[in-house]
């Protein structure tokens, strides 16, 4: 379940994540060679708004019915999987409204993993997004009842930090230009689908739950956007001068 649990640390890490990524976004917008345009900040705002709405909708669809008698859970519950899909929709909507045409995916490839990694630190302190029960080992974590669990938030934090390192290197060496966020969507969606089996989330049937479906949607979105961008890049290289 993706419920923050009311921990002050969770709130702090969320706010820090927004501030840090906003500052990083501003820095990238000024240094990556793009034409100066204040509309790029509207795109960032669209991403935040879309992410918040998507996070809530995904939670309600995936496991809201399970918490229908718990108003606080329904109020605070959210999902980062839905945030990714909602963020993509928010970006596209903001671009349509403002008429902004330049690509922003490479900037999101750097900022989003950092934001999610900081968010998972909040999950660790809040005790939410727990892993499944398992035999105690050096790598397990204890929940509030002292039971050993798979360290799901830590694993997701490590994944996002690792992708951030890759994205930073890609920016430095010009790898996969204009495709980096699409690659992130594919990578995170695939990772999350597999990792979902190790998370203590509500299941729809057998071992599968709503977040498996959302994860596949993330992968599908990433693949579609990757192919679309690749098509545009091919046309731009073959078009006559």
N, C-alpha and C positions, 0 to 999 in steps of 0.2 A: 504494500500500500504506500502511496506517496502523500502522506499527511505530515506536515511539519511538526506537529505536537506542541506548538506554542513556545518553543525555546527561544529566549532572547538572542542566543548566539545565532540561531537560524535567521532571525530578522536582520541582525547585524551583517552576516555574511551575504545576505541577499542585497542589502543596500550597498555594501562594499563592492559587490560584483557589478552592480549597475554603474556605480561611479567610476570604477576602474575601467570597465569596457567603454564607457562614454568618453573618458579621457584618451584611451587608446584609439578609439574610433576617430576622434578629432585629430590626433597625431597622424594617423594613417591617411586620413583625407587630405591632409596638408602636404604629405611627403611622397605620395605614390605617383606623382606626375599628372594627376587628374586636373581638369579645368576647375578653378575656384568656383564653387556654387553652393550657396547655403541650403539648397534643396536636399543635399546629401544628409543633413541633420534631420530633415523631415522623414527621410527614409529610415534612419535609425529609430526615430520615434514610432514609425509605423511598425517596425520590427518588434519593439517593446510591447506595443498595444496588442499586436497580433499574437505574440507569444503568451501574454497573460490570458487572453481569451481562449487560445488553443489549449493551454495547460489546464484550464478549468473544464472545458468541454470534454477533453480526452479522459480526465478523471471521472467525470459524471457518467460517460458512456461505458468506460471500462469496469468501474466498480462502484459507481454512485449508488446503485440499487442495494448493494451490500450494506451501505451505511445510511440507508433511508431513515432509520430511527435515531441517527446521531447527527443532530444539526451542526455541531461544531466541526465534525469531520467533513460534512458537506460544504461548510463554509470555507475551511482552510485547505481542503484537499486539492491537489493539482498534479500534473505530470509533465516532466521535461520532454517526453516524447511528443505530446500535444503541443508544447511550446515551440518545438522546432517546426512542425507543420504550420502552426498558426503564425509564426514569425515569417516564414516564407510567403504566406498569403498577405501578411501585413506589409512586407516590402513591396510586393508586386502592386498592391493597392495604392501605396504611397507614391510609387513611381507613375502609376496611371493618373493619379490626381494631380501631381505636381509636374508631370511631363518630363521627369528626369530620366535620361536615357543611358547614362554611363553605368558600367558594371560595378557592383558592390560586393559580390560574392567573396572575393579574395580577402576583403577586410573582415567579413563575418567569419571566415575560416580561422582567423587569428583570435577574434574577440569572443566568439561563442564558446569554444572549449574552455577558455579562462573563466567565463561566467558560470558554466556548469560545474567546473572543478571547485570553485568557491562555494557554489550552492551545495555540493556534496559534503563539504566541511560542515556546513550547517546541519545536514542530515545526520552526520556522525554524532554531533552533540545533541540533536533533538531526538535521536533514537528512532527516526522514521526510515522508510525505504529499506527495511531489513532484509537480510538474506534468509535462506531456509535453515532450519535446524539441522545440525550435523554433529558428528563426533568431535569432541574437543581436540584441538591441535594447536600448533604454534601460530597458525595463521587465522584461527577463528577469533571472533569477538563475542563478548558476553552481552546479552540484552539486559533489560532492567530486572528480569527474574533470575539472572545468572545462567541462562541457557546459552550454549555455544551455537553460534550462527556463522554462516558464510558472510564474509566482510563485503557485502554488496556495495555500499557507498564508497568504500575505499577503492575497490576495483574500478568503479566507474570514474572516480577522481583520477586514478592513475591513467586510465584510457584517455581521458580528455587532456591531461597534461602531456601525454605522449604525442597526441595529435597536434597540440599547440607547438611542440618542438618541431614536428615535421612541417607544419605550416610556416613557422618562422624560417626554417631552412629553405622551404620552397620559395618564399619571398626573397630570400638572400640570393639564391641561385636561379631564380626565374623558372622554377618547375611548374608545370601544369597551370600556367597563367589563365585566369578567368574560369578555372575549373575546380579550384581548391575547396570551395564550400560544397560543391556538388559531390566531390570525393568524400568530404566529411559526412554528408548525409548518408551516402552509401555505406561508409565504414561504420558510423555509429548505429544506423539501423540494423546492419548485420550483427554487430556486436551485441546490441540490446536484445535482438530476437533470441540469440543463443544464451545470453546472460539472464534472460527472463526466467529460464528454468531454475535458476539458482536464487531467485527472489521470492519473498513471501507475499506475493500478490494474490488477489482474488482470481480464481479460475472460472472460465466459462464451461469448459468440458475437459475431462482428463487433466493433462498438464498444461493445457493451453488457455490463455486468458486474453482479455481485451488489448493488453499492451503488445502481445504478439502481432495482432492485427495492425496496430498503429506503427509498430516497427517495420512491418512489411510495406506500409504506406510510405514511410520515410525512405526506405530503399527505392521503392518505385519512383518517388518524386525525384530523388537524386539521380537515378538512371535516366529518367526522361529529360531532366534539365541538363545533364551531361551531354546527351545526344543532341539536344537542341543547340547547345553552345558549340559543340564540335561541328555541327552543320554550318553555323554562322561563321565559324573560323575558317572552314574550308572555302566557303563562298568568298570571304574577304581576301583570301590568298590567291584565288583563281580569277577574280574579277579583273577586267582590263583596267589599266591605269587611266 
